[in-house]
Amino acid sequence: MIFAEYRGQIVEAFTVTVELALLSGGLALLLGTGLAAMRLAPVPALRWLGAAYVHLLRNTPLTLLLLLCSFGLAQTLGVTLTDPHSPTSVDDSNFRLAVLGLGVYTASFVCEALRSGVNTVGIGQAEAARSLGLSFSQNLRIILLPQAFRAVIIPLGSVLIALTKNTTLASAIGVAEAALLMKSMTENTAALMAVGGIFAAGFVVLTLPLGLLFGYLGRRWAVSQ
């Protein structure tokens, strides 16, 4: 049976996929929150920079972005994000550059989800906060963002699910995740349908619980309007 023959490699490949999704998801959440703050800022230059980032990244193919990270940063500029003397420096560099590319790309979607969440907060709350003397950053941190996160739990879950599936594109720069192993297996076996079924089932196992979890959290923590 194909799964029994490749079990160790499949588990290892999906472990890399999960690590990619978690690390790039964390980066996207941090960067996306900062971008949302920029797009809501009272300073026009910050709003313009945030909007420019979102529009540029959302309209750039992710494969191209990953290749730019690999060939542009690593090979041209020498930015490898790893110790060059390490015996695994090439693999480590590819993995970290993939996290960077996936994170900065997904951050644009996180930003727009949070910005739409802020728009669900009643304008009177922000005005009341300003009348009490709260600064923009305090208003954002105490009033707007906590409610915005609760309002967009389900959309953020969809972004994370899309990110998990987008990790397959990291194979373009040599990251040993699920898609790269699937390509290798299809080149070495005639059971194409079985190989495809194994990896399709693997991604369903990863993404279906996420959808159910975020759906439950979205209903549980929904903001009353």
N, C-alpha and C positions, 0 to 999 in steps of 0.2 A: 504494500500500500504506500502511495506517495507520501502521505502525511507522516507515517511512521518512519519512513526513510529520511525525511528532511525535518523531523520534529524539532531538533535542537536549533537548526538554522532559522526555522520559522519563528520560534519563540524569541530568539535573539533579534531577528529583524523587526518583529512587532514591538519588542522592548525599546529599540531605537526609535521607532515611530512614536511611541508614547512619550519618550523623553523629548523628542523634537516638539511634539504638540504642547507639552507642559511648559517647557522653557520658553518657546516662542510665544505661547499664550500669555505667560507672565510678563514678558517684555512688551507684548502688544497692549496689555491692559494698562501698564504703567505709562507707556508712551501715548496711548490713545487718550488716557485721562488728561495728560498734559496738553495734548492737542485740543481736546474739548475745551479746556480752560482758556487756551489761546483764542479759540474761535468765539468765545463768549466775552473776552476781555474788552474793557472800555477803550483800549489803545488800538487805533486803526491798524498800525503796523503789525501788531501781533495777530489781529484777526486776518489780515491779508496773508501773512506767513502760514498760519494754520490752514487757511483755505487753499493756498497754493500747494502745500504738502499733500492734503487730502486729495485734491483733484489730480495731481501728478501721479501719486502712487496708485490710486484706484484705477487709473487708466493706463497703467504700465503692466504688461503681462508678467505674471509671477516668475515664469521660467526665465525671462529676460533679466529680471531683477536678480535672481539667484546666480545666473551666469555673470552678471556684472560684479556681484560680490566675489565670485571665485576668480574670474580672470582680471577684473578691474582692481579689486582691493588686494587679493593675494598675489597674483602673478605680476601685475604691473606696478602696484604701489608697495608691495611687500608686507601688507597688513594681514597677518595670518591668525592672530588672536590665540597663539599657542607658542610653546617653547620650541624653537627650531631644532634644538639638540635632542628632543624627545624621539624615541624610536617610533612613536605613533603620531608624530607631528602632522603628517599629511591628513590622516583620518580625522584627527582632532580638529584641525583647521577647517576641513570640509564641513564637519558637523557644526562647529560654532558659526561659521559663515552662513550655513543654512538656517540656523536659529535666528541670526541677525536679519537675513533676508525675509524670512517668514514673519518675524516680529514686526519689522518696520512696514511691511505690506499690510498685515492684518490690523495694525494700529489705526489705519485710516478708516476701517470699518467700525472698529470700536469707538473711535471719535464720533462718527456720525450717529451711532446708536445712542451714545450718551447725550449728544446734543439734542436728539429727538426726545430723550427722557427728560431733559431739563425743560423742554417746551411743555411738558405735561404738568409742571409745577405751577400753581396759580401765581399770576403776576403780583397779586397782593402780598404774598409772602416775601418776595424779594424786596418790594417797596417798604414793607414793615421793617425788614431787617436793616435797610438803609436808613430809615427814620430813627432806628435805635442806635445808629452810629457804627454799624458793622462795615468794615472795608469790603472791597470786592472779593478778596481772597477768603475772608471769614464767611461772607455770604455764600460763596461757592462751597466751602468746606463744610459748613454747619447746616445750611438750609438746602441748597440746590442738589449737590452731588449725591448725598445719601438717598434722597427721594428719587433722583434720576436712576441710580443703580437699581433700586427696587422696581422701578417702572419698566426697565428694559432687561430684566433677567432672562426672559425667553429669547429676545433678539440676540443678546450676548451669547446665549447658549447656541443659537444657530451659527453665530460667527465662529465659536470654538469648534463646532462640528465641521464646518467648512474648512477650518484650519487643519483639523485632523486629517481630512481627505487631501488637502493641499500638500501635506508632507510627502506625498508620493512624488512630487516634483523635485524633491531634494536628490533623487537619484540622478538628476541631470548633472550634478557636480560630484557624483561619486559617493554619496552618503549611503552606507549599507543598511537602508531601511527596507520596508516590505516590498516596495515596487521594484527595487533593484534585484532582490532575491527572486521575485516572480519572473522577471525578465531572464535571469540566469536559469531558472527551472524550466521555463518554456523552451529554451534553447537546447536543453539536455534531456527532454522527455517528450514523448508523443501525446501524452495525456493532457492536452491543453485545457479541456473543459474541467478536468479535475483540479488542475492547478488554479485556474481562474475561480472555481468554486471555493477553494480553500481560502484564498485571499479576500474574496468577496465576503465570505462568512466572517473572516477576521475583522474586517472593517465594520461589519454590522455589529459584532460583539463590542467593538469600541464605541461606536456612535449611538446605537440605540439606547443604552442606559443613560448616556449624556442627555439625549432628548427627553427621556422620561424624568430624569432628575431635575433639569431646568424647568420643565413644564410644571412639576410639583412645586418647586421653589417659587416660580412666578405666581402661581395661584396662592401659595401660602403667604408670601410677603408682598402681595399686590398693594399698591397705594390706593387708599380710598379717595375717590374724586368727589 
